[in-house]
Amino acid sequence: MVDSTNGELARAAWNAVSESDVAAIGRLVAEDVVWHASGRGSRSGDVSGRAGILDYLAGIGEDAERFDSELEDILVGETHTAILFRVSGQRGGRRLESGFVLLLRFEDNRIAEVWSIARDQHAIDEFWA
């Protein structure tokens, strides 16, 4: 049987990021969390540590004139949970509409690792170019 705690943690993390609630994000992610962002653009690669993740997320909002996200679904597993969402944005005359999957791995009721996977990687890379 799947533990619903993973779904609750994923939804709490989504809400914390959506509301820019730094304190809540800090409670939900492990100190040594690792974020893996797909692609080859300026926002791709690995980011480590709670402070690094907070800087990474803040930078997305700072570098775009508009960057909005909308939750589509949360799929809960025993050790991993997926958050499906859509983003839209505007930056330097470029527009973005794409889907994303965040795959979360949990340890000790905290998010230990995140894989951010764009459903249209080419569009994401072009947007941040």
C-alpha positions in Angstrom: 0.0 0.0 0.0 1.3 3.5 -0.9 1.9 5.9 2.0 -0.1 9.1 1.3 2.5 11.1 3.1 4.5 11.4 -0.1 1.6 13.0 -1.8 1.0 15.4 1.1 4.7 16.4 1.1 4.6 16.9 -2.7 1.5 19.1 -2.4 3.0 21.1 0.5 6.2 21.6 -1.5 4.2 22.8 -4.5 2.3 25.2 -2.4 5.4 26.5 -0.7 7.2 27.2 -4.0 4.0 28.8 -5.5 3.8 31.1 -2.5 7.5 31.8 -2.2 7.4 30.4 1.3 11.2 30.0 2.0 10.6 28.7 5.5 8.2 26.0 4.4 10.6 25.0 1.6 13.4 24.7 4.1 11.3 22.3 6.3 10.3 20.1 3.3 13.7 19.5 1.6 16.7 17.8 3.0 19.8 19.9 3.7 21.8 18.0 1.1 18.9 17.9 -1.5 20.0 17.6 -5.2 18.0 19.1 -8.1 18.7 17.7 -11.6 17.3 20.0 -14.4 17.1 18.4 -17.8 18.4 20.1 -21.0 21.4 22.0 -22.2 20.4 25.6 -21.5 21.4 28.0 -18.8 18.9 26.5 -16.3 20.1 22.9 -16.9 22.3 20.8 -14.7 22.6 19.9 -11.1 22.1 22.1 -8.1 23.0 20.9 -4.6 21.9 21.9 -1.1 18.9 23.7 0.3 20.4 27.2 -0.2 21.4 26.3 -3.8 17.8 25.2 -4.6 16.3 28.3 -3.1 18.7 30.5 -5.2 17.9 28.4 -8.3 14.2 28.8 -7.9 14.4 32.5 -7.1 16.6 33.0 -10.2 13.9 31.7 -12.4 11.5 34.4 -11.3 14.1 37.1 -11.5 15.3 36.2 -15.0 11.8 36.2 -16.6 9.4 39.0 -17.0 6.6 36.5 -16.4 6.8 32.9 -15.3 3.7 31.1 -14.2 3.0 27.5 -13.3 -0.2 25.5 -13.0 -0.5 22.2 -11.2 -2.0 19.4 -13.3 -1.6 16.2 -11.1 0.4 14.5 -8.4 1.2 10.8 -8.9 2.2 9.1 -5.7 4.5 6.1 -5.4 6.2 4.4 -2.4 9.6 6.1 -2.8 8.9 8.6 -5.6 6.2 11.0 -6.4 5.7 12.9 -9.7 4.2 16.4 -10.0 2.9 17.2 -13.4 2.4 20.9 -14.2 2.4 23.5 -17.0 4.4 26.6 -17.3 4.0 29.8 -19.3 6.4 32.6 -19.4 7.8 35.6 -21.2 11.4 36.7 -21.4 13.2 39.0 -23.8 10.5 38.8 -26.4 10.2 35.0 -26.2 7.1 33.2 -25.0 6.9 29.8 -23.4 4.2 27.2 -23.0 5.3 23.8 -21.9 4.6 20.9 -19.6 7.0 19.6 -16.9 7.4 16.6 -14.7 9.0 17.0 -11.3 10.1 13.6 -10.0 10.7 13.7 -6.2 12.6 11.1 -4.2 12.0 11.1 -0.4 14.1 10.2 2.5 13.0 10.6 6.2 9.9 12.5 5.1 11.8 15.1 3.3 12.5 15.7 -0.4 16.1 14.3 -1.0 16.3 14.6 -4.8 14.4 16.2 -7.6 14.5 15.6 -11.4 12.9 18.4 -13.3 12.0 17.1 -16.8 10.6 19.3 -19.5 8.0 17.8 -21.8 9.3 20.1 -24.6 13.0 20.5 -23.8 13.7 22.4 -27.0 11.2 25.1 -26.1 12.7 25.4 -22.6 16.3 25.7 -23.8 15.2 28.3 -26.4 13.4 30.3 -23.7 16.4 30.5 -21.4 19.0 31.0 -24.2 
